[in-house]
Amino acid sequence: MKRVLKWVGLVVLLLAVAAGSVWYTAFSHNSPIVDGQVIAPGVETVKDGFVSVILLDAGPGKVVLVDAGHDESGKSILAALAKRGLTDTAVTGILLTHGHSDHTAACKLFPNAQVFALQEEVARIGDAAKVAHPLKDGEAVDLGDLHFEAFAVPGHTSGSAVYLARGVLFFGDSAGASKDGAVMKAVGLFSSDSGQNVASLKALEARLLPRAAEIKALAFAHTGPLAGFQPLVTFASAH
């Protein structure tokens, strides 16, 4: 019996080491998420463990979220709202970049929020949120004082979206920022099609290049942001 327990313990240890190695390989190069960082006027980062949520100003006493974190209690989001003297009812919209559970967990905490996602991602989101407005590629929406656009970037998931709002591109998991200030593709281990992800990022760069002056920053779900549009141009030219 002792020998069996030793073998079980060894297997568990090896699995833990393997998991740690995978995690380190996937995320060790990421630039850090900074809680409360103001990326642009009206754009604030909320650090929710290993993922970020963005608060977008949408009018007096109103905000829109980009994604809803991995914590079902929404503790970090609610704390950030409380610092502004706001409650859950101030959230009028949630822009979901994709349907993985570390981005949808707190959706149901915000009863006044319209949930947006690309039509292709609605099935993946499932019961995590009721998508009130399935979006098409390139669709523009005004929600309160907030104007945003949605762009299809399949690859991380089939219905992954990048949003443009307040001069910031929000990539979710479709890209990230390295510690040396470069755009990184989506983590292949957690993506449905890495080749398609890269192709989508290159297509987005070409599509928005004529509007580069509008884009003040690039924001990502698992890393800190990058300034300007140039890092995406550099990524596209290198791939």
Residue pairs with C-beta under 8 A, 6 or more apart in sequence:
22 189
26 187
26 189
26 190
27 50
27 187
27 222
29 178
29 179
29 184
30 176
30 177
30 178
30 179
30 184
30 222
30 223
30 224
31 176
31 177
31 178
31 179
31 181
31 223
31 224
31 226
32 223
32 224
33 45
33 47
33 51
33 52
33 222
33 223
33 224
34 45
34 47
34 224
35 45
35 46
35 47
35 76
36 44
36 45
36 46
36 47
36 80
37 44
37 45
37 224
37 225
38 44
38 45
39 45
39 54
39 168
39 217
39 219
39 225
40 166
40 167
40 168
40 216
40 217
41 57
41 166
42 56
42 57
42 166
43 54
43 55
43 56
43 57
43 165
43 166
43 168
43 217
43 219
44 54
44 55
44 80
45 52
45 53
45 54
45 219
45 225
46 52
46 53
46 54
46 55
46 69
46 76
46 77
46 80
47 76
48 69
48 70
48 71
48 76
48 77
49 69
49 70
49 71
49 76
50 70
50 102
50 222
51 67
51 69
51 70
51 102
51 103
51 221
51 222
52 67
52 219
52 220
52 221
52 222
53 65
53 66
53 67
53 68
53 69
53 76
53 77
53 106
54 65
54 66
54 67
54 170
54 219
55 63
55 64
55 65
55 77
55 80
55 81
56 63
56 64
56 65
56 66
56 146
56 148
56 165
56 166
57 63
57 145
57 146
57 166
58 64
58 92
58 93
58 143
58 144
58 145
58 146
59 92
59 144
59 145
59 146
61 86
61 90
62 90
62 92
62 144
62 145
63 81
63 84
63 86
63 90
63 91
63 92
64 91
64 92
64 93
64 94
64 95
64 113
64 143
64 144
64 146
64 148
64 165
65 77
65 91
65 93
65 94
65 95
65 110
65 113
66 94
66 95
66 97
66 163
66 165
66 170
66 172
66 219
67 94
67 95
67 96
67 97
67 103
67 104
67 172
67 221
68 74
68 77
68 94
68 96
68 103
68 104
68 105
68 106
68 107
68 109
68 110
68 129
69 76
69 77
69 102
69 103
69 105
69 106
70 101
70 102
70 103
70 105
71 105
71 106
72 105
72 106
73 106
73 109
74 88
74 105
74 106
74 109
77 106
77 109
78 87
78 88
78 109
81 87
81 88
81 90
81 91
84 90
88 109
88 110
88 111
88 112
89 110
89 111
89 112
90 112
91 110
91 112
91 113
92 112
92 113
92 114
92 143
92 144
93 113
93 114
93 115
93 116
93 143
93 144
93 146
94 107
94 110
94 113
94 114
94 115
94 116
94 129
95 116
95 117
95 148
95 150
95 161
95 163
95 165
95 170
96 103
96 104
96 107
96 115
96 116
96 117
96 121
96 125
96 129
96 131
96 161
97 103
97 160
97 161
97 162
97 163
97 170
97 171
97 172
97 173
97 174
97 221
98 117
98 121
98 124
98 156
98 157
98 159
98 160
98 161
98 172
98 173
98 174
99 117
99 121
99 124
99 125
99 126
99 128
99 157
99 159
100 124
100 157
100 173
100 190
101 128
103 172
103 173
103 221
104 125
104 128
104 129
105 128
107 113
107 115
107 128
107 129
108 128
108 129
114 132
114 133
114 143
115 129
115 130
115 131
115 132
115 133
116 131
116 132
116 133
116 135
116 141
116 150
117 125
117 129
117 131
117 134
117 135
117 159
117 161
118 134
118 135
118 136
118 137
118 150
118 152
118 159
118 160
118 161
119 134
119 135
119 136
119 159
120 152
120 154
120 158
120 159
121 157
121 158
121 159
121 160
121 161
122 131
122 134
122 159
124 157
124 158
124 159
125 131
133 141
135 141
135 150
135 161
136 150
137 150
137 151
137 152
138 149
138 150
138 151
138 152
139 149
139 150
140 147
140 148
140 149
140 150
141 147
141 148
141 149
141 150
146 165
146 166
147 165
148 163
148 164
148 165
149 163
149 164
149 165
150 161
150 162
150 163
151 161
151 162
151 163
151 164
151 204
151 207
151 208
152 159
152 160
152 161
152 200
153 160
153 161
153 162
153 171
153 174
153 197
153 200
153 201
153 203
153 204
154 160
154 193
154 196
154 197
154 200
155 174
155 186
155 191
155 192
155 193
155 194
155 195
155 196
155 197
155 198
155 199
155 200
155 201
156 172
156 173
156 174
156 186
156 190
156 191
156 192
156 197
157 191
157 192
158 192
160 172
160 173
160 174
160 197
160 200
161 172
162 169
162 170
162 171
162 172
162 174
162 204
163 169
163 170
164 170
164 208
164 214
164 215
167 214
167 215
167 216
167 217
168 215
168 216
168 217
168 218
168 219
168 225
169 208
169 215
169 217
169 218
169 219
169 229
169 232
170 219
171 218
171 219
171 220
171 221
172 220
172 221
173 186
173 187
173 190
173 191
173 220
173 221
173 222
174 186
174 197
174 200
174 201
175 183
175 184
175 185
175 186
175 201
175 218
175 220
175 232
175 235
176 183
176 184
176 186
176 187
176 220
176 221
176 222
176 223
177 183
177 184
177 218
177 220
177 223
177 224
177 225
177 226
177 231
178 184
178 223
181 226
181 231
182 231
182 234
182 235
183 201
183 218
183 226
183 231
183 232
183 234
183 235
184 223
184 235
185 194
185 197
185 198
185 201
185 235
185 239
186 194
186 197
188 194
191 197
198 239
201 232
201 235
201 236
201 239
202 235
202 236
202 239
204 232
205 232
205 233
205 235
205 236
206 236
208 215
208 229
208 232
209 229
209 233
212 229
212 230
212 233
215 228
215 229
216 227
216 228
217 225
217 226
217 227
217 228
218 225
218 226
218 228
218 229
218 231
218 232
219 225
